[in-house]
Amino acid sequence: MNLQQVACPRPPDRPADGHKGTFGRVLLIGGSVGMSGSIALSARAALRAGSGLVTVAVPQSIQAIVAAMEACYMTVGLPSATDGSVDSCSLDRVRELATGFDAIGIGPGLGQSAGAASLLRSVVAEADCPLVLDADALNLIARHQMLCDGQPGKHTRVMTPHPGEFARLSGLSMSDIAADREQVAARFADESQSIVVLKGAGTIVTDGQQIFVGRTGNSGMGTGGSGDVLTGIITSLIGQGMNAFSAAALGVHVHGLSGDIAAEAISQRALTANDLVETLGAAWLSLADEAI
């Protein structure tokens, strides 16, 4: 496939007379007992990426924990199954909730339960805004073959797999993926009518026609929660009005830039996903002066 190489886009404007409604309403769905940090990282990153309003929908079993992690987002409790994961009876609540948002991110910490699968299937089929699919959402999609009908969603889907998740989604071996990352990602994006963000050194963003390759980031970002931060950033940028491909490309760039700033301050070895959230502000300041 001949792919058009794309430069990193500029961040969305911040008009002087803007207010919280101007900068997008985003919803993050995920979390389960033992995995409350994942969705909290995504939501905190969405705030640091510039969202005006961030809502986090999690099982009631962890709502208090997630709410205590950050004062600046809103939380909604979904019915919980006995194991603390989201229950299938939450579908009506999510349908009611997931209207009027500019972007939805789903998957971090969601788990692999039957309730999570039912919830995801409903969101993929019915969401009225662009979706960012990550982590457990991708594993559920692969396990339950949710994209096998070849039908596009109502709105743009962005999938953000690491190589293992991409192997499960695509059916390819890890060695085949590593041998030709750009082309396999582009083919899958084209076939699934999605935007694919294939994570790793030199993260690839492609819709099957164009491609962006990340040039920022370092091995310190190979730590739990790093991908959850990226999910929050991309969801936030879509919510602020960027088209999904541009939001994914800029999100990858600034995510890596945050990692580089954090590593310079505390070393790659010591870097955690929390550091990526905390250095996003410095990354945006750096980006303002950077020729990208």
Secondary structure, 3 states (H helix, E strand, C coil): CCCEECCCCCCCCCCCCCCCCCCCEEEEECCCCCCHHHHHHHHHHHHHCCCCEEEEEEEHHHHHHHHHCCCCCEEEEECECCCCCECHHHHHHHHHHCCCCCEEEECCCCCCCHHHHHHHHHHHHHCCCCEEECCHHHHHHHHHCCCCCCCCCCCCEEECCCHHHHHHHHCCCHHHHHHCHHHHHHHHHHHHCCEEEECCCCCEEECCCEEEECCCCCHHHCCCCHHHHHHHHHHHHHHCCCCHHHHHHHHHHHHHHHHHHHHHHHCCCCCCHHHHHHCHHHHHHHHHHCCC
